[in-house]
Amino acid sequence: MAGPALTVSRASEGDLGFIMATERRPGYEALVGHWEEARHRAALADGSHACFIGRSGGMPIGFVLLRFWNAPERVTLVRRVAVTTPGHGDGRRLLSAVVAHAFRETEVHRLQIGLFPDNLRARRAYEAVGFVAEGISRGSAFFGGVFRDELVMSLLRPEWKALNRG
Ligand SMILES: CC(C)(COP(=O)(O)OP(=O)(O)OC[C@H]1O[C@@H](n2cnc3c(N)ncnc32)[C@H](O)[C@@H]1OP(=O)(O)O)[C@@H](O)C(=O)NCCC(=O)NCCS
């Protein structure tokens, strides 16, 4: 039986506690970045970042932070994705909904994600949404004081349209 519907909305300052707790969940420190509150507040207000919260049954289940939202270059980065309960399909449902927001609300042509190549769970989830692995971007993430390689994945508008007949 299907669970409660997932709803997605833009984050507000009232969501910062949830966002900061989620990006700090045990085990996530090796997978995803985290910011202090002031940095999150700045991102909420800078007009370039867009943060979406997913809710199921009224409870927040994860967030997606985008950068270069609605940029004239029409390339948007998926900067951070995290859910409270991984491995149950929430991540792909949430990202899929946020991707639909991006393609419907802006003229973005390319959505791009960088992830650590050994994060196979994230890769599987992104592939399920339609992202395609392009290759390794060497030393592109300054993370925990070291430069790490990232796997670059992308989803182009025509591919998304074909997948969603939209
Ligand atoms: C990445 C993340 C958002 C994905 O969301 P999710 O809800 O866990 O993902 P889903 O359940 O939709 O899909 C996970 C897929 O990975 C698979 N998987 C789970 N653990 C895995 C593992 N250790 N190795 C390989 N695949 C794995 C699952 O079987 C599933 O694939 P399938 O349905 O095709 O079989 C979530 O795991 C998360 O928040 N992780 C911690 C933070 C993080 O890594 N963020 C991404 C940084 S780029």
The ligand as an SDF file (V2000), in Angstrom:
LIG
                    3D

 48 50  0  0  0  0  0  0  0  0999 V2000
   21.5630    9.9290   -0.8770 C   0  0  0  0  0  0  0  0  0  0  0  0
   20.1550    9.8450   -0.3400 C   0  0  0  0  0  0  0  0  0  0  0  0
   19.4600   11.1990   -0.4040 C   0  0  0  0  0  0  0  0  0  0  0  0
   19.3790    8.8630   -1.2310 C   0  0  0  0  0  0  0  0  0  0  0  0
   18.0870    8.7300   -0.7120 O   0  0  0  0  0  0  0  0  0  0  0  0
   17.5310    7.2820   -0.2660 P   0  0  0  0  0  0  0  0  0  0  0  0
   16.1450    7.4820    0.2250 O   0  0  0  0  0  0  0  0  0  0  0  0
   18.4850    6.6340    0.6750 O   0  0  0  0  0  0  0  0  0  0  0  0
   17.5870    6.5300   -1.6490 O   0  0  0  0  0  0  0  0  0  0  0  0
   16.5690    5.4660   -2.2210 P   0  0  0  0  0  0  0  0  0  0  0  0
   16.0700    4.5900   -1.1040 O   0  0  0  0  0  0  0  0  0  0  0  0
   15.5890    6.1950   -3.0460 O   0  0  0  0  0  0  0  0  0  0  0  0
   17.5180    4.6320   -3.1990 O   0  0  0  0  0  0  0  0  0  0  0  0
   18.6790    4.0410   -2.7050 C   0  0  0  0  0  0  0  0  0  0  0  0
   19.1960    3.0460   -3.6970 C   0  0  0  0  0  0  0  0  0  0  0  0
   20.5030    2.6520   -3.3060 O   0  0  0  0  0  0  0  0  0  0  0  0
   20.5120    1.2740   -3.0530 C   0  0  0  0  0  0  0  0  0  0  0  0
   21.4330    1.1110   -1.9380 N   0  0  0  0  0  0  0  0  0  0  0  0
   21.2030    1.2560   -0.6210 C   0  0  0  0  0  0  0  0  0  0  0  0
   22.3430    1.0550    0.0490 N   0  0  0  0  0  0  0  0  0  0  0  0
   23.2960    0.7960   -0.8650 C   0  0  0  0  0  0  0  0  0  0  0  0
   24.6680    0.4940   -0.8070 C   0  0  0  0  0  0  0  0  0  0  0  0
   25.3080    0.4420    0.3610 N   0  0  0  0  0  0  0  0  0  0  0  0
   25.3420    0.2760   -1.9710 N   0  0  0  0  0  0  0  0  0  0  0  0
   24.7080    0.3440   -3.1460 C   0  0  0  0  0  0  0  0  0  0  0  0
   23.4060    0.6310   -3.2780 N   0  0  0  0  0  0  0  0  0  0  0  0
   22.7110    0.8470   -2.1430 C   0  0  0  0  0  0  0  0  0  0  0  0
   19.0880    0.8820   -2.7550 C   0  0  0  0  0  0  0  0  0  0  0  0
   18.8760   -0.4840   -3.0000 O   0  0  0  0  0  0  0  0  0  0  0  0
   18.3710    1.7750   -3.7440 C   0  0  0  0  0  0  0  0  0  0  0  0
   18.5050    1.3340   -5.0710 O   0  0  0  0  0  0  0  0  0  0  0  0
   17.4460    0.4470   -5.8720 P   0  0  0  0  0  0  0  0  0  0  0  0
   16.0770    0.8620   -5.4050 O   0  0  0  0  0  0  0  0  0  0  0  0
   17.7140    0.7710   -7.2930 O   0  0  0  0  0  0  0  0  0  0  0  0
   17.7520   -0.9280   -5.4950 O   0  0  0  0  0  0  0  0  0  0  0  0
   20.1160    9.3170    1.1290 C   0  0  0  0  0  0  0  0  0  0  0  0
   20.6570    8.0050    1.1620 O   0  0  0  0  0  0  0  0  0  0  0  0
   20.8810   10.1980    2.0990 C   0  0  0  0  0  0  0  0  0  0  0  0
   20.3370   11.1570    2.6200 O   0  0  0  0  0  0  0  0  0  0  0  0
   22.1550    9.8240    2.3510 N   0  0  0  0  0  0  0  0  0  0  0  0
   23.0060   10.5310    3.2950 C   0  0  0  0  0  0  0  0  0  0  0  0
   23.5230   11.8380    2.7230 C   0  0  0  0  0  0  0  0  0  0  0  0
   24.0630   11.6840    1.3290 C   0  0  0  0  0  0  0  0  0  0  0  0
   24.7770   10.7510    0.9940 O   0  0  0  0  0  0  0  0  0  0  0  0
   23.6990   12.6560    0.4880 N   0  0  0  0  0  0  0  0  0  0  0  0
   24.1140   12.6760   -0.8860 C   0  0  0  0  0  0  0  0  0  0  0  0
   25.3730   13.4650   -1.0410 C   0  0  0  0  0  0  0  0  0  0  0  0
   25.7580   13.6820   -2.7810 S   0  0  0  0  0  0  0  0  0  0  0  0
  1  2  1  0
  2  3  1  0
  2  4  1  0
  2 36  1  0
  4  5  1  0
  5  6  1  0
  6  7  2  0
  6  8  1  0
  6  9  1  0
  9 10  1  0
 10 11  2  0
 10 12  1  0
 10 13  1  0
 13 14  1  0
 14 15  1  0
 15 16  1  0
 15 30  1  0
 16 17  1  0
 17 18  1  0
 17 28  1  0
 18 19  1  0
 18 27  1  0
 19 20  2  0
 20 21  1  0
 21 22  1  0
 21 27  2  0
 22 23  1  0
 22 24  2  0
 24 25  1  0
 25 26  2  0
 26 27  1  0
 28 29  1  0
 28 30  1  0
 30 31  1  0
 31 32  1  0
 32 33  2  0
 32 34  1  0
 32 35  1  0
 36 37  1  0
 36 38  1  0
 38 39  2  0
 38 40  1  0
 40 41  1  0
 41 42  1  0
 42 43  1  0
 43 44  2  0
 43 45  1  0
 45 46  1  0
 46 47  1  0
 47 48  1  0
M  END
$$$$
